[in-house]
Amino acid sequence: MKAPVRDPQSPPAPPAPPAPDLAGPPTTLLGWRTRLRQPPFQPPPLVPLPPQDPSCADSEEARENDPRVRYHADLGLIETTDIERGLHLARRMLRRNGERRQIGPHVAIDSDYRGTGKRTLLHHIGMGHQGRREKLHGIDDTRIPVVCINAPPTPGTPADWSAALATFLGWDLYRADTDSRPVQRMKDFTGPAVHVMRTHHVEVCLVDGVDRLRTEDLQPTFDFFDYLADELSLTIFWSGIGSSDILREARTTRIPALRRTSDATPLRQRPVPTLWVNRLPPRCPEHPDEWPRALASFDGRLQLCHHRPGSLLELDEELYEITDGLMENLTPLLSMAAQIAILDGTEAVTPEVLHDAARYLDLPGKDDTNGAW
């Protein structure tokens, strides 16, 4: 049979985007774009694993690499009620900044516990904004609507933050000296980074890990980002536990040095718009839907041969006892439980499978939940 010949007039097919784990983290431009544009992963077919063959050396590896095992290793993220509310509010803020070209505010993403989904909301805000821009202007890699960075480990000077921005933009920050040791190319990347961000139409800056800032880092940090906001009309989202208090303290303490006031007219604290992402409450009369809704979202993603739709909702109390309503615990627990169920042939998330998964993840198990099991 003759091989098909491509029409010479037709353009070559674009290369497939790299897998997210090969493209780098979302704090690099390539990693960010890859996650944004990656097509949704389709669930694999429900094909049970063959029995393990002890005589075959490759049997265990083949089972571990089964498509359904790999699928359940990353069940994805779900949008809780707080995340959905935060996305709506953020979109309104960004619409004001984008359409009227006014300097956007500093916005905090805060929570009452760690592991509630602050980073999820932060990234979804950025991806949603860039998705709307690409729908409006088309996919244009000369535009960089969103920059995503982490707080540097020692953010004492603006130079540390400028290096984080340069890393996102994909610059090679280091060169080899005469002894082949890495040496930073320049001490401060602020000027070049601002130039590139301006010419590539950056509108949103996402900063994760603001809770890592030390007290002495606050003023230099917010002076630097105030400068970026003035230069580029940025809206800046800060994620981290206690971020609203951190921003309020930094914004308030700076004002007396710039404006004199009398006792008759005390300064009011600077407002800090805050998007709250708290842990999910247990099912109760006051909150009848939030926890079951999260479980139902995961329930619909499970690809197990003996899974009954809605069966996770029957384990809602046990699941809450194990996870404390934290997405940081719920997502890996269900991911691990589904993989165990496939590999041991159970093909369903049962209390026993959950107990094994909790033990592997060092979460409260059957012996640690006051007999709830």
DRENDO-1510 file (C-alpha; in Angstrom, 1 decimal, always signed):
<recs>
REC; n; res; u; v; w
REC; 1; MET; +0.0; +0.0; +0.0 .
REC; 2; LYS; +1.3; +3.4; -0.9 .
REC; 3; ALA; +2.0; +5.8; +1.9 .
REC; 4; PRO; -0.2; +8.9; +1.8 .
REC; 5; VAL; +1.4; +12.0; +0.3 .
REC; 6; ARG; +0.7; +15.3; +2.0 .
REC; 7; ASP; -0.5; +18.1; -0.3 .
REC; 8; PRO; +2.6; +20.4; -0.8 .
REC; 9; GLN; +0.3; +23.4; -0.5 .
REC; 10; SER; -1.0; +22.5; +2.9 .
REC; 11; PRO; +1.0; +23.8; +5.9 .
REC; 12; PRO; +2.8; +21.2; +8.1 .
REC; 13; ALA; +1.0; +20.0; +11.1 .
REC; 14; PRO; +2.0; +21.8; +14.3 .
REC; 15; PRO; +4.1; +19.8; +16.7 .
REC; 16; ALA; +2.2; +18.4; +19.7 .
REC; 17; PRO; +2.6; +20.5; +22.8 .
REC; 18; PRO; +5.0; +19.0; +25.4 .
REC; 19; ALA; +3.6; +17.2; +28.4 .
REC; 20; PRO; +3.3; +19.6; +31.4 .
REC; 21; ASP; +5.9; +17.6; +33.4 .
REC; 22; LEU; +8.4; +18.0; +30.5 .
REC; 23; ALA; +7.7; +21.7; +29.9 .
REC; 24; GLY; +8.7; +22.9; +33.3 .
REC; 25; PRO; +6.8; +24.4; +36.2 .
REC; 26; PRO; +4.1; +27.1; +35.7 .
REC; 27; THR; +6.7; +29.7; +37.0 .
REC; 28; THR; +8.3; +29.5; +33.5 .
REC; 29; LEU; +6.7; +30.9; +30.4 .
REC; 30; LEU; +6.9; +27.5; +28.6 .
REC; 31; GLY; +5.4; +25.6; +31.5 .
REC; 32; TRP; +2.7; +28.2; +31.9 .
REC; 33; ARG; +1.6; +28.1; +28.3 .
REC; 34; THR; +1.8; +24.3; +28.1 .
REC; 35; ARG; -0.6; +24.0; +31.1 .
REC; 36; LEU; -2.9; +26.6; +29.6 .
REC; 37; ARG; -3.1; +25.0; +26.2 .
REC; 38; GLN; -2.9; +21.3; +27.0 .
REC; 39; PRO; -6.0; +19.6; +25.7 .
REC; 40; PRO; -8.1; +17.8; +28.5 .
REC; 41; PHE; -6.9; +14.3; +29.0 .
REC; 42; GLN; -9.5; +11.7; +28.0 .
REC; 43; PRO; -10.3; +8.9; +30.5 .
REC; 44; PRO; -8.9; +5.6; +29.3 .
REC; 45; PRO; -11.2; +2.6; +28.6 .
REC; 46; LEU; -12.4; +0.4; +31.4 .
REC; 47; VAL; -10.1; -2.6; +30.7 .
REC; 48; PRO; -9.2; -4.7; +33.8 .
REC; 49; LEU; -5.5; -5.4; +34.4 .
REC; 50; PRO; -4.4; -9.0; +33.6 .
REC; 51; PRO; -3.4; -11.1; +36.6 .
REC; 52; GLN; +0.1; -10.6; +37.8 .
REC; 53; ASP; +2.6; -13.1; +36.4 .
REC; 54; PRO; +5.4; -13.7; +38.9 .
REC; 55; SER; +7.5; -15.5; +36.3 .
REC; 56; CYS; +7.6; -12.3; +34.1 .
REC; 57; ALA; +10.1; -9.7; +35.2 .
REC; 58; ASP; +8.3; -6.9; +33.4 .
REC; 59; SER; +4.8; -7.8; +34.7 .
REC; 60; GLU; +4.9; -5.4; +37.6 .
REC; 61; GLU; +6.2; -2.5; +35.5 .
REC; 62; ALA; +3.6; -3.1; +32.9 .
REC; 63; ARG; +0.9; -3.0; +35.5 .
REC; 64; GLU; +2.2; +0.2; +37.1 .
REC; 65; ASN; +2.3; +1.9; +33.6 .
REC; 66; ASP; -1.2; +0.9; +32.8 .
REC; 67; PRO; -3.2; +3.9; +31.3 .
REC; 68; ARG; -5.8; +3.8; +34.0 .
REC; 69; VAL; -3.1; +3.8; +36.7 .
REC; 70; ARG; -1.4; +6.8; +35.1 .
REC; 71; TYR; -4.8; +8.5; +34.7 .
REC; 72; HIS; -5.7; +8.2; +38.4 .
REC; 73; ALA; -2.2; +9.5; +39.4 .
REC; 74; ASP; -3.5; +13.0; +38.5 .
REC; 75; LEU; -7.2; +13.4; +38.9 .
REC; 76; GLY; -6.9; +17.1; +38.4 .
REC; 77; LEU; -8.3; +19.9; +40.4 .
REC; 78; ILE; -11.9; +20.8; +41.1 .
REC; 79; GLU; -13.5; +24.2; +41.7 .
REC; 80; THR; -15.0; +24.4; +45.1 .
REC; 81; THR; -17.6; +27.1; +46.0 .
REC; 82; ASP; -14.9; +29.5; +47.3 .
REC; 83; ILE; -12.8; +29.0; +44.2 .
REC; 84; GLU; -15.8; +29.6; +41.9 .
REC; 85; ARG; -16.7; +32.8; +43.9 .
REC; 86; GLY; -13.1; +33.9; +43.7 .
REC; 87; LEU; -12.9; +33.5; +40.0 .
REC; 88; HIS; -16.0; +35.6; +39.5 .
REC; 89; LEU; -14.7; +38.4; +41.7 .
REC; 90; ALA; -11.3; +38.3; +40.1 .
REC; 91; ARG; -12.8; +38.6; +36.6 .
REC; 92; ARG; -14.7; +41.7; +37.6 .
REC; 93; MET; -11.5; +43.3; +39.0 .
REC; 94; LEU; -9.5; +42.4; +35.8 .
REC; 95; ARG; -12.3; +43.7; +33.6 .
REC; 96; ARG; -12.1; +47.0; +35.3 .
REC; 97; ASN; -8.3; +47.1; +35.0 .
REC; 98; GLY; -8.2; +45.8; +31.4 .
REC; 99; GLU; -11.0; +47.9; +29.9 .
REC; 100; ARG; -10.4; +51.2; +31.7 .
REC; 101; ARG; -6.6; +50.9; +31.9 .
REC; 102; GLN; -6.6; +52.0; +35.5 .
REC; 103; ILE; -3.9; +50.8; +37.8 .
REC; 104; GLY; -5.2; +47.6; +39.4 .
REC; 105; PRO; -5.2; +46.8; +43.1 .
REC; 106; HIS; -3.1; +44.4; +45.0 .
REC; 107; VAL; -5.4; +41.5; +45.7 .
REC; 108; ALA; -4.9; +38.9; +48.5 .
REC; 109; ILE; -5.8; +35.2; +48.2 .
REC; 110; ASP; -6.1; +34.0; +51.8 .
REC; 111; SER; -7.4; +31.1; +53.8 .
REC; 112; ASP; -7.9; +29.8; +57.4 .
REC; 113; TYR; -5.7; +26.7; +56.8 .
REC; 114; ARG; -2.9; +25.5; +54.6 .
REC; 115; GLY; -3.8; +23.2; +51.7 .
REC; 116; THR; -7.3; +24.7; +50.9 .
REC; 117; GLY; -6.7; +25.5; +47.3 .
REC; 118; LYS; -5.2; +29.0; +47.2 .
REC; 119; ARG; -2.6; +28.1; +44.6 .
REC; 120; THR; -5.4; +26.5; +42.5 .
REC; 121; LEU; -7.4; +29.7; +42.6 .
REC; 122; LEU; -4.3; +31.8; +41.8 .
REC; 123; HIS; -3.5; +29.7; +38.7 .
REC; 124; HIS; -7.1; +29.5; +37.6 .
REC; 125; ILE; -7.4; +33.3; +37.7 .
REC; 126; GLY; -4.3; +33.7; +35.5 .
REC; 127; MET; -5.3; +30.9; +33.1 .
REC; 128; GLY; -8.9; +32.3; +32.8 .
REC; 129; HIS; -7.6; +35.8; +32.1 .
REC; 130; GLN; -5.1; +34.6; +29.5 .
REC; 131; GLY; -7.7; +32.3; +27.9 .
REC; 132; ARG; -10.1; +35.3; +27.5 .
REC; 133; ARG; -7.3; +37.4; +26.0 .
REC; 134; GLU; -6.4; +34.6; +23.5 .
REC; 135; LYS; -10.0; +34.2; +22.6 .
REC; 136; LEU; -10.1; +37.9; +21.9 .
REC; 137; HIS; -6.8; +38.4; +20.1 .
REC; 138; GLY; -6.0; +34.8; +19.0 .
REC; 139; ILE; -3.1; +32.8; +20.2 .
REC; 140; ASP; -0.2; +35.2; +19.9 .
REC; 141; ASP; +3.1; +34.3; +21.5 .
REC; 142; THR; +4.3; +37.9; +21.3 .
REC; 143; ARG; +1.7; +38.7; +24.0 .
REC; 144; ILE; +2.4; +37.6; +27.6 .
REC; 145; PRO; -0.8; +38.6; +29.5 .
REC; 146; VAL; +0.1; +36.8; +32.7 .
REC; 147; VAL; +3.3; +36.4; +34.7 .
REC; 148; CYS; +3.5; +33.7; +37.4 .
REC; 149; ILE; +6.3; +33.7; +40.0 .
REC; 150; ASN; +7.1; +32.3; +43.5 .
REC; 151; ALA; +8.4; +34.3; +46.3 .
REC; 152; PRO; +12.2; +34.0; +46.2 .
REC; 153; PRO; +13.8; +32.2; +49.3 .
REC; 154; THR; +15.6; +35.5; +50.3 .
REC; 155; PRO; +13.5; +38.3; +48.8 .
REC; 156; GLY; +15.4; +41.1; +50.6 .
REC; 157; THR; +15.9; +43.4; +47.6 .
REC; 158; PRO; +14.2; +44.1; +44.3 .
REC; 159; ALA; +17.0; +42.3; +42.5 .
REC; 160; ASP; +15.7; +39.0; +43.9 .
REC; 161; TRP; +12.2; +39.7; +42.6 .
REC; 162; SER; +13.6; +40.8; +39.2 .
REC; 163; ALA; +15.5; +37.5; +38.9 .
REC; 164; ALA; +12.2; +35.6; +39.5 .
REC; 165; LEU; +10.6; +37.6; +36.7 .
REC; 166; ALA; +13.5; +37.0; +34.4 .
REC; 167; THR; +13.3; +33.2; +35.1 .
REC; 168; PHE; +9.6; +33.2; +34.1 .
REC; 169; LEU; +10.5; +35.0; +30.9 .
REC; 170; GLY; +12.9; +32.2; +30.1 .
REC; 171; TRP; +16.2; +34.1; +30.4 .
REC; 172; ASP; +19.4; +32.3; +31.2 .
REC; 173; LEU; +20.5; +34.1; +34.4 .
REC; 174; TYR; +23.9; +32.6; +34.7 .
REC; 175; ARG; +27.1; +32.3; +32.6 .
REC; 176; ALA; +30.2; +30.2; +33.3 .
REC; 177; ASP; +33.3; +32.0; +34.6 .
REC; 178; THR; +36.9; +31.0; +33.7 .
REC; 179; ASP; +36.6; +28.1; +36.2 .
REC; 180; SER; +33.3; +27.0; +34.7 .
REC; 181; ARG; +31.4; +28.1; +37.8 .
REC; 182; PRO; +28.0; +29.7; +37.3 .
REC; 183; VAL; +28.0; +33.5; +37.7 .
REC; 184; GLN; +24.9; +35.6; +37.5 .
REC; 185; ARG; +25.0; +37.7; +34.4 .
REC; 186; MET; +23.8; +40.9; +36.1 .
REC; 187; LYS; +22.9; +42.0; +39.6 .
REC; 188; ASP; +19.5; +43.4; +38.8 .
REC; 189; PHE; +17.2; +42.4; +35.9 .
REC; 190; THR; +14.5; +45.1; +36.7 .
REC; 191; GLY; +15.1; +47.3; +33.7 .
REC; 192; PRO; +15.2; +44.6; +31.0 .
REC; 193; ALA; +12.3; +42.7; +32.6 .
REC; 194; VAL; +10.1; +45.8; +32.8 .
REC; 195; HIS; +10.9; +46.6; +29.1 .
REC; 196; VAL; +9.9; +43.1; +28.0 .
REC; 197; MET; +6.8; +43.0; +30.2 .
REC; 198; ARG; +5.7; +46.4; +28.7 .
REC; 199; THR; +6.3; +45.4; +25.1 .
REC; 200; HIS; +4.6; +42.0; +25.5 .
REC; 201; HIS; +1.5; +43.5; +27.2 .
REC; 202; VAL; +1.7; +41.9; +30.7 .
REC; 203; GLU; -1.5; +42.7; +32.6 .
REC; 204; VAL; -1.6; +40.3; +35.5 .
REC; 205; CYS; +1.2; +39.2; +37.9 .
REC; 206; LEU; +0.6; +36.1; +40.1 .
REC; 207; VAL; +2.8; +35.8; +43.3 .
REC; 208; ASP; +2.7; +32.7; +45.3 .
REC; 209; GLY; +4.2; +32.2; +48.8 .
REC; 210; VAL; +3.8; +35.7; +50.1 .
REC; 211; ASP; +3.7; +34.2; +53.6 .
REC; 212; ARG; +7.4; +33.4; +53.3 .
REC; 213; LEU; +8.2; +37.1; +53.4 .
REC; 214; ARG; +10.1; +38.2; +56.5 .
REC; 215; THR; +9.1; +41.5; +58.2 .
REC; 216; GLU; +12.1; +43.3; +56.9 .
REC; 217; ASP; +11.2; +42.1; +53.4 .
REC; 218; LEU; +7.8; +43.7; +53.3 .
REC; 219; GLN; +8.7; +47.3; +52.5 .
REC; 220; PRO; +11.2; +46.7; +49.7 .
REC; 221; THR; +8.9; +44.1; +48.2 .
REC; 222; PHE; +5.8; +46.3; +48.0 .
REC; 223; ASP; +7.8; +49.3; +46.9 .
REC; 224; PHE; +9.0; +47.2; +44.0 .
REC; 225; PHE; +5.6; +45.9; +43.0 .
REC; 226; ASP; +4.0; +49.4; +43.4 .
REC; 227; TYR; +6.6; +50.5; +40.8 .
REC; 228; LEU; +5.6; +47.7; +38.5 .
REC; 229; ALA; +1.9; +48.5; +38.9 .
REC; 230; ASP; +2.6; +52.2; +38.1 .
REC; 231; GLU; +4.7; +51.3; +35.1 .
REC; 232; LEU; +2.6; +48.5; +33.6 .
REC; 233; SER; -0.9; +49.0; +35.0 .
REC; 234; LEU; -0.7; +45.5; +36.6 .
REC; 235; THR; -3.2; +43.8; +38.8 .
REC; 236; ILE; -1.2; +41.7; +41.3 .
REC; 237; PHE; -2.6; +38.7; +43.1 .
REC; 238; TRP; -0.7; +37.6; +46.2 .
REC; 239; SER; -1.3; +34.0; +47.5 .
REC; 240; GLY; -0.4; +32.7; +50.9 .
REC; 241; ILE; -1.8; +32.1; +54.3 .
REC; 242; GLY; -2.3; +35.4; +56.1 .
REC; 243; SER; -1.7; +37.3; +52.9 .
REC; 244; SER; -4.5; +39.8; +53.6 .
REC; 245; ASP; -2.9; +40.8; +56.9 .
REC; 246; ILE; +0.5; +41.0; +55.3 .
REC; 247; LEU; -0.7; +43.3; +52.5 .
REC; 248; ARG; -2.7; +45.5; +54.9 .
REC; 249; GLU; +0.3; +45.9; +57.2 .
REC; 250; ALA; +2.6; +46.7; +54.3 .
REC; 251; ARG; +0.2; +49.2; +52.7 .
REC; 252; THR; -0.7; +50.9; +55.9 .
REC; 253; THR; +2.7; +51.4; +57.5 .
REC; 254; ARG; +4.1; +53.0; +54.3 .
REC; 255; ILE; +1.5; +55.9; +54.3 .
REC; 256; PRO; +2.6; +57.9; +57.4 .
REC; 257; ALA; +6.1; +58.4; +55.9 .
REC; 258; LEU; +4.5; +60.0; +52.8 .
REC; 259; ARG; +1.6; +62.0; +54.3 .
REC; 260; ARG; +1.4; +64.0; +57.5 .
REC; 261; THR; -1.8; +63.8; +59.5 .
REC; 262; SER; -3.2; +65.2; +62.7 .
REC; 263; ASP; -4.9; +63.4; +65.5 .
REC; 264; ALA; -8.2; +64.8; +64.4 .
REC; 265; THR; -7.9; +63.0; +61.0 .
REC; 266; PRO; -6.5; +59.6; +61.7 .
REC; 267; LEU; -5.5; +57.5; +58.7 .
REC; 268; ARG; -7.8; +54.7; +57.8 .
REC; 269; GLN; -6.3; +51.3; +57.1 .
REC; 270; ARG; -5.7; +50.8; +53.4 .
REC; 271; PRO; -8.3; +48.4; +51.9 .
REC; 272; VAL; -7.1; +45.0; +50.7 .
REC; 273; PRO; -9.5; +43.1; +48.4 .
REC; 274; THR; -9.3; +39.5; +49.6 .
REC; 275; LEU; -10.5; +36.3; +48.0 .
REC; 276; TRP; -11.0; +33.7; +50.7 .
REC; 277; VAL; -10.4; +29.9; +50.0 .
REC; 278; ASN; -11.3; +28.2; +53.3 .
REC; 279; ARG; -11.4; +24.5; +54.0 .
REC; 280; LEU; -14.6; +22.7; +53.1 .
REC; 281; PRO; -17.1; +22.4; +55.9 .
REC; 282; PRO; -18.6; +19.0; +56.7 .
REC; 283; ARG; -22.1; +18.2; +55.5 .
REC; 284; CYS; -24.5; +19.8; +57.9 .
REC; 285; PRO; -27.8; +21.8; +57.8 .
REC; 286; GLU; -25.8; +25.1; +57.4 .
REC; 287; HIS; -23.6; +23.6; +54.6 .
REC; 288; PRO; -25.6; +20.8; +53.0 .
REC; 289; ASP; -23.9; +20.8; +49.6 .
REC; 290; GLU; -20.3; +21.9; +49.6 .
REC; 291; TRP; -18.6; +18.7; +50.7 .
REC; 292; PRO; -20.9; +16.3; +48.8 .
REC; 293; ARG; -20.4; +18.5; +45.7 .
REC; 294; ALA; -16.6; +18.1; +45.9 .
REC; 295; LEU; -16.9; +14.3; +46.4 .
REC; 296; ALA; -19.4; +14.1; +43.5 .
REC; 297; SER; -16.9; +15.8; +41.2 .
REC; 298; PHE; -14.2; +13.3; +42.0 .
REC; 299; ASP; -16.7; +10.4; +41.9 .
REC; 300; GLY; -17.5; +11.2; +38.2 .
REC; 301; ARG; -13.8; +11.0; +37.3 .
REC; 302; LEU; -13.1; +7.5; +38.7 .
REC; 303; GLN; -12.5; +4.9; +36.0 .
REC; 304; LEU; -12.9; +1.7; +38.0 .
REC; 305; CYS; -14.6; -1.4; +36.7 .
REC; 306; HIS; -16.7; -2.0; +39.8 .
REC; 307; HIS; -17.3; +1.6; +40.8 .
REC; 308; ARG; -20.9; +2.5; +41.5 .
REC; 309; PRO; -21.7; +6.1; +40.6 .
REC; 310; GLY; -22.3; +8.0; +43.8 .
REC; 311; SER; -20.5; +5.5; +46.0 .
REC; 312; LEU; -18.0; +8.1; +47.3 .
REC; 313; LEU; -20.9; +10.1; +48.8 .
REC; 314; GLU; -21.7; +7.1; +51.0 .
REC; 315; LEU; -18.2; +7.5; +52.5 .
REC; 316; ASP; -18.5; +11.3; +53.0 .
REC; 317; GLU; -18.1; +11.1; +56.8 .
REC; 318; GLU; -15.0; +8.8; +56.7 .
REC; 319; LEU; -13.5; +10.9; +54.0 .
REC; 320; TYR; -13.9; +14.1; +56.0 .
REC; 321; GLU; -12.5; +12.4; +59.1 .
REC; 322; ILE; -9.3; +11.6; +57.1 .
REC; 323; THR; -8.9; +14.8; +55.2 .
REC; 324; ASP; -10.3; +17.5; +57.5 .
REC; 325; GLY; -12.0; +19.0; +54.5 .
REC; 326; LEU; -8.6; +20.0; +52.9 .
REC; 327; MET; -8.2; +19.6; +49.2 .
REC; 328; GLU; -4.5; +19.1; +49.8 .
REC; 329; ASN; -5.4; +15.8; +51.5 .
REC; 330; LEU; -8.5; +14.8; +49.5 .
REC; 331; THR; -7.0; +14.8; +46.1 .
REC; 332; PRO; -4.0; +12.6; +46.8 .
REC; 333; LEU; -6.0; +10.3; +49.0 .
REC; 334; LEU; -8.5; +9.5; +46.2 .
REC; 335; SER; -5.7; +9.3; +43.6 .
REC; 336; MET; -3.8; +6.8; +45.7 .
REC; 337; ALA; -7.0; +4.8; +46.6 .
REC; 338; ALA; -7.9; +4.5; +42.9 .
REC; 339; GLN; -4.5; +3.3; +41.9 .
REC; 340; ILE; -4.5; +0.7; +44.8 .
REC; 341; ALA; -8.0; -0.5; +43.7 .
REC; 342; ILE; -6.8; -1.1; +40.1 .
REC; 343; LEU; -3.5; -2.9; +41.1 .
REC; 344; ASP; -5.0; -5.2; +43.7 .
REC; 345; GLY; -8.1; -6.0; +41.5 .
REC; 346; THR; -10.7; -4.5; +43.9 .
REC; 347; GLU; -11.7; -2.0; +41.1 .
REC; 348; ALA; -13.7; +0.1; +43.6 .
REC; 349; VAL; -12.9; +2.6; +46.4 .
REC; 350; THR; -13.9; +0.7; +49.5 .
REC; 351; PRO; -13.2; +1.6; +53.2 .
REC; 352; GLU; -10.4; -0.9; +53.3 .
REC; 353; VAL; -8.8; +0.7; +50.2 .
REC; 354; LEU; -9.2; +4.1; +51.7 .
REC; 355; HIS; -7.5; +2.9; +54.9 .
REC; 356; ASP; -4.5; +1.6; +52.9 .
REC; 357; ALA; -4.2; +4.9; +50.9 .
REC; 358; ALA; -4.4; +6.9; +54.1 .
REC; 359; ARG; -1.7; +4.8; +55.7 .
REC; 360; TYR; +0.6; +5.4; +52.7 .
REC; 361; LEU; +0.0; +9.1; +52.9 .
REC; 362; ASP; +0.4; +9.4; +56.7 .
REC; 363; LEU; -3.2; +10.6; +57.1 .
REC; 364; PRO; -5.5; +9.5; +59.9 .
REC; 365; GLY; -6.7; +6.0; +59.2 .
REC; 366; LYS; -8.9; +3.3; +60.7 .
REC; 367; ASP; -7.2; +3.4; +64.0 .
REC; 368; ASP; -6.9; +7.2; +64.3 .
REC; 369; THR; -10.5; +8.4; +63.7 .
REC; 370; ASN; -12.2; +7.4; +67.0 .
REC; 371; GLY; -13.8; +4.3; +65.5 .
REC; 372; ALA; -15.6; +6.2; +62.7 .
REC; 373; TRP; -14.6; +3.4; +60.4 .
</recs>
